[in-house]
């Protein structure tokens, strides 16, 4: 499987292959349900205020006529977002999505990012990918270096936006995979494949003028 991954010229495709490698090498990860709790009596910012902050700070990522206000309010209430998170989203500016989202527990965070990344175009996908990469820890040094390089490339306007959206989405797919506790041989294959992917990404970035 590891050798097969090297046949791809694109780091995006190679990352897809790595996803298969990890999925086959590690035990399945059990999804964590959203722990819904009533929040009507919790002091501080409301879910309406948090949703309003998200609506304003992400408007540049969506078509002008679209709105996420009701969807974000419902997610806040269903996921029982704690007060510090609601405060963060209420005051967030454009580019703060990752800073606020990483304060959420895994299940409500994934629900939020999946909602924001669905159907709103490549720039929304890039913003969501960056937010996911901020908390992504693969646990293999070479792969963590690759993830860090991807985050830098996603902010480089010289690379086509569609390419960046695809790269970010594919890399962030590691989010839901259990990459810790792998057998040594699986870790070695991942490290080798990530090193090759990093080298390919560096060449691709340099070809369009992106600095890593």
NUMIRO-638786 format. One line per field, with one value per residue (C-alpha): residue number from 1; residue in one letter; x, y, z. Coordinates in Angstrom, 1 decimal, always signed. Layout:
# residues N
pos = c(NUM ...) $
code = c(A ...) $
c1 = c(X ...) $
c2 = c(Y ...) $
c3 = c(Z ...) $
# end
This chain:
# residues 212
pos = c(1 2 3 4 5 6 7 8 9 10 11 12 13 14 15 16 17 18 19 20 21 22 23 24 25 26 27 28 29 30 31 32 33 34 35 36 37 38 39 40 41 42 43 44 45 46 47 48 49 50 51 52 53 54 55 56 57 58 59 60 61 62 63 64 65 66 67 68 69 70 71 72 73 74 75 76 77 78 79 80 81 82 83 84 85 86 87 88 89 90 91 92 93 94 95 96 97 98 99 100 101 102 103 104 105 106 107 108 109 110 111 112 113 114 115 116 117 118 119 120 121 122 123 124 125 126 127 128 129 130 131 132 133 134 135 136 137 138 139 140 141 142 143 144 145 146 147 148 149 150 151 152 153 154 155 156 157 158 159 160 161 162 163 164 165 166 167 168 169 170 171 172 173 174 175 176 177 178 179 180 181 182 183 184 185 186 187 188 189 190 191 192 193 194 195 196 197 198 199 200 201 202 203 204 205 206 207 208 209 210 211 212) $
code = c(X X X X X X X X X X X X X X X X X X X X X X X X X X X X X X X X X X X X X X X X X X X X X X X X X X X X X X X X X X X X X X X X X X X X X X X X X X X X X X X X X X X X X X X X X X X X X X X X X X X X X X X X X X X X X X X X X X X X X X X X X X X X X X X X X X X X X X X X X X X X X X X X X X X X X X X X X X X X X X X X X X X X X X X X X X X X X X X X X X X X X X X X X X X X X X X X X X X X X X X X X X X X X X X X X X X X) $
c1 = c(+0.0 +2.8 +4.6 +1.4 +0.9 +4.2 +2.7 +0.7 +2.3 -0.1 +0.2 -3.7 -4.0 -1.2 -3.0 -6.1 -4.0 -2.6 -6.2 -6.7 -3.4 -4.3 -7.8 -6.5 -3.8 -5.7 -8.9 -12.1 -12.8 -16.1 -18.1 -18.8 -22.5 -23.2 -24.1 -27.2 -27.9 -30.3 -28.5 -31.3 -30.2 -26.4 -25.2 -23.2 -23.6 -26.6 -26.6 -28.3 -25.3 -22.8 -24.7 -24.8 -21.0 -20.5 -22.9 -21.0 -17.4 -18.0 -20.1 -17.1 -16.9 -20.5 -22.8 -24.2 -27.8 -26.9 -27.2 -26.0 -27.7 -30.4 -28.2 -25.5 -28.0 -29.4 -25.9 -25.1 -28.2 -27.9 -24.2 -24.5 -21.6 -20.0 -20.0 -16.4 -17.0 -20.2 -18.2 -15.5 -17.9 -19.9 -16.7 -15.0 -13.6 -12.9 -10.1 -11.0 -12.9 -10.1 -9.3 -12.9 -13.8 -10.9 -12.4 -15.4 -15.4 -14.8 -18.4 -19.9 -16.7 -17.1 -20.8 -20.0 -17.2 -19.1 -22.0 -19.8 -17.9 -20.9 -21.9 -20.4 -17.5 -13.8 -12.9 -15.3 -13.6 -10.2 -11.3 -12.8 -9.7 -7.5 -9.7 -9.5 -5.7 -5.1 -6.1 -4.9 -2.2 -1.2 +1.3 +4.0 +6.6 +6.9 +3.1 +2.8 +5.4 +3.4 +0.2 +2.0 +3.2 -0.3 -1.6 +0.9 +0.1 -3.7 -3.0 -1.0 -3.0 -0.6 -1.9 -5.3 -8.2 -9.7 -6.4 -6.0 -9.5 -9.0 -5.6 -7.0 -10.0 -8.0 -5.4 -8.0 -9.6 -7.0 -9.2 -11.5 -8.8 -7.2 -3.5 -2.2 -1.1 -0.2 +2.2 +5.8 +5.6 +2.5 +4.2 +7.2 +5.1 +3.2 +6.5 +8.0 +4.8 +4.5 +8.1 +7.5 +4.3 +6.0 +8.7 +6.1 +4.2 +7.3 +8.0 +4.4 +4.4 +7.7 +6.4 +3.7 +5.7 +4.5 +7.1 +7.2) $
c2 = c(+0.0 +2.5 +1.9 +2.4 +5.8 +7.0 +6.5 +9.7 +13.0 +15.2 +15.5 +15.7 +12.2 +10.9 +12.1 +10.2 +7.1 +7.8 +8.0 +4.4 +3.3 +4.7 +3.4 -0.1 +0.1 +1.4 +0.4 +2.2 +5.4 +5.5 +8.7 +10.8 +12.0 +15.6 +15.9 +18.1 +20.0 +22.8 +26.1 +28.6 +29.4 +29.6 +33.2 +35.1 +35.4 +33.7 +31.3 +34.0 +36.3 +33.6 +32.8 +36.5 +36.7 +33.7 +35.1 +38.3 +36.9 +34.3 +36.4 +36.8 +33.0 +32.6 +34.0 +37.3 +36.0 +33.1 +33.0 +30.6 +32.4 +29.9 +26.9 +28.2 +29.0 +25.5 +23.9 +26.0 +25.0 +21.3 +21.1 +23.1 +25.4 +26.6 +30.3 +31.0 +29.6 +31.7 +34.7 +33.9 +33.5 +36.6 +38.8 +36.9 +38.7 +37.2 +34.6 +33.7 +30.6 +28.2 +30.1 +29.8 +26.4 +24.7 +25.6 +23.2 +19.5 +17.3 +16.4 +19.9 +21.3 +18.8 +19.6 +23.3 +23.0 +20.5 +22.9 +25.9 +24.0 +22.5 +24.0 +27.5 +27.4 +26.9 +29.8 +28.5 +25.1 +26.6 +28.5 +25.3 +23.2 +25.8 +25.6 +21.8 +21.8 +24.0 +21.1 +18.3 +16.1 +13.1 +11.9 +11.1 +13.9 +13.8 +14.0 +16.8 +18.7 +18.1 +19.3 +22.5 +23.1 +22.6 +25.2 +27.7 +26.9 +27.4 +31.0 +31.6 +33.4 +32.5 +29.0 +28.5 +28.6 +25.4 +23.6 +24.9 +24.0 +20.4 +20.1 +21.5 +19.2 +16.1 +16.8 +17.6 +14.3 +12.9 +14.6 +11.6 +8.9 +7.2 +7.8 +7.2 +3.8 +2.6 -0.4 +0.6 -0.7 +1.5 +4.5 +3.9 +3.7 +6.9 +8.8 +7.8 +8.7 +12.1 +12.9 +12.3 +14.3 +17.2 +17.3 +17.2 +20.0 +22.1 +21.8 +22.6 +25.7 +26.9 +26.6 +29.2 +31.5 +30.3 +30.3 +27.5) $
c3 = c(+0.0 +0.9 -2.4 -4.3 -2.8 -4.4 -7.9 -7.6 -8.8 -6.9 -3.1 -3.0 -4.6 -2.4 +0.7 -0.5 -0.7 +2.8 +4.1 +2.9 +4.4 +7.8 +7.7 +7.0 +9.6 +12.6 +14.5 +13.6 +15.5 +17.3 +16.6 +19.6 +19.8 +20.5 +24.1 +24.0 +27.1 +27.9 +27.9 +28.4 +32.0 +31.2 +31.8 +29.2 +25.4 +23.8 +20.9 +18.8 +19.5 +18.6 +15.4 +14.5 +14.9 +12.7 +10.2 +9.9 +10.0 +7.3 +4.9 +2.6 +2.2 +1.0 -1.8 -0.8 -0.6 +1.7 +5.5 +8.2 +11.1 +11.9 +11.2 +13.5 +16.3 +16.0 +16.2 +19.2 +21.0 +20.0 +20.9 +24.1 +23.2 +26.4 +27.3 +26.3 +22.9 +22.4 +23.6 +21.0 +18.1 +19.1 +18.9 +16.0 +13.0 +9.6 +10.0 +13.6 +12.7 +13.7 +16.9 +18.1 +16.7 +18.4 +21.8 +21.0 +21.8 +18.8 +17.9 +17.9 +16.2 +13.4 +13.0 +12.8 +10.2 +8.1 +8.0 +7.0 +4.4 +2.6 -0.7 -0.3 -2.7 -2.6 -0.3 +2.4 +2.0 +2.5 +5.6 +7.1 +6.1 +7.9 +11.0 +11.0 +10.4 +13.5 +15.8 +13.5 +15.1 +12.9 +15.5 +12.8 +12.6 +8.8 +8.4 +10.9 +8.8 +5.7 +7.4 +8.5 +5.0 +3.6 +6.0 +4.6 +1.0 +1.6 +2.4 -0.8 -3.4 -6.2 -6.2 -7.8 -5.3 -6.5 -6.1 -2.6 -1.7 -2.8 -1.1 +2.2 +2.2 +1.4 +4.0 +6.7 +6.1 +8.5 +11.2 +11.6 +11.3 +14.3 +13.6 +17.1 +18.3 +14.8 +14.4 +13.7 +10.1 +9.4 +11.0 +8.8 +5.6 +6.6 +7.4 +4.0 +2.0 +3.9 +3.1 -0.5 -0.4 +1.3 -1.4 -4.1 -2.4 -2.1 -5.8 -6.7 -4.4 -5.7 -9.3 -8.7 -6.3 -2.9 -0.2 +2.3) $
# end
